[in-house]
Every structure is written in structure tokens, then in C-alpha cells.
Amino acid sequence: MSDVTTLVLLRHGETLLTPQRRLSGSRGSNPGLSPVGHRQAEAAADALTRRGGIEAVVSSPMRRCQETAHAVAAHLGLIVQAENDLREADFGAWEGLTFPEVRERYPDDLSAWLASPESAPSGASETMQQVVHRVAAVRDGLLARYGGATVVVVSHVVPVRTLIRLALQAPPRTLFRMEVSAASLSTVTYDPDGTATVQALNDVHHMN
């Protein structure tokens, strides 16, 4: 155990919606992993096993994350701890659409959402700022519970990007300026005083 706490952020593997870049939020169809996604989860599990030193696996309760997390935990001999606030954002009426389709059908709402974290997708139950608050609360809880340890956090594109953005102390608009691929690994370390450092972003070497 060191004084530094490490969160290894693992985005879930592909679903059938992922290659089409369709929005899949917390109130959608809750798809599981596709065959490709299962292979990606196993590849990530192998990489994390080689890394070693992991004390816990924490995951969104959504099916695609749970399937990814259980693949990892099985390799590591750990159990999966579900954290409801690691769920994906609520995309409301945009669920299942691509961004071009959203832009065509809901142009004003999309512009407002991209411009301000206080705006919500059409018909959604939460703003991006509310997502930030719940994800940050999970982070703070993990840092308190696992100080000095390494924890795998299995979640979705918006929560993973949010944790990275907060670590960088970057403005909200940067959320849309980073790539977080399916089954990618990103790593953030936290000093005892809370200072965060992004050590890796969108690492997909294990899928080559």
C-alpha cells in the first residue's frame, strides 16, 4: 500500500449499439455485451490481471458494466461491488439515437446541452451537472474507503470522462473533447491531499 490511491477507469465493452455510436443511457434498453464486447472484457481482464495489486472492483449496476466487471473480478478473485451512481447519464428522448439524428430532431435542446451543464437532454431526468455531483460523490467515497489502494471502476463513457475532466480541473465543455473507447483503460491517481493526476487515457493496447 502506498499513500497514493489509484482508480483504473474501465469503460464497459461493446454492445450492439456501440459501433453505431447510438446513445445508450440509464433509462434505455439496458443492453448486455455483444460477442465482441465479451472478448473485449476478457482482454481487459487479462491486462488488469497482469497489472496486479488491485484491491476492489466497483461497477455501475447496468448490465453491460456488470458483465464487464464480472469478467475482471473473476480473473482477480474479487467480488463486484455495485455503485448505482456510476450509471450512465439519462439521455431521455435521445435514447437510441446518434448525434446527427439528435441534431436533426432536437437541434435547440442539443445546442443548449452542449453549451451548459445545467441543461438536460429532451425529456431527461438529470442535467450533466447532476451527473457530475453523483459521480464525484462516488469518487470521494472510494478515496475514503480505499486510501492508498488500487480500484477498478467499471462505468460508462460520461462518468469516465467526468472523472478524467474533474482530475484535470478542466471546464465542462472538455467532456466532449476526449475519446473513451469501449473496454479502454484510463488511470487517475490521487495524493493524500486530493491532488489528482491523469496517468493514462483511453489505453486500448490490450485489444491489439
Secondary structure, 3 states (H helix, E strand, C coil): CCCCEEEEEEECCCCCCHHHCCCCCCCCCCCCCCHHHHHHHHHHHHHHHHHCCEEEEEECCCHHHHHHHHHHHHHHCCCEEECHHHCCCCCHHHCCCCHHHHHHHCHHHHHHHHHCCCCCCCCCCCCHHHHHHHHHHHHHHHHHHCCCCEEEEEECHHHHHHHHHHHHCCCHHHHHHCCCCCCCEEEEEECCCCCEEEEEEEECHHHC
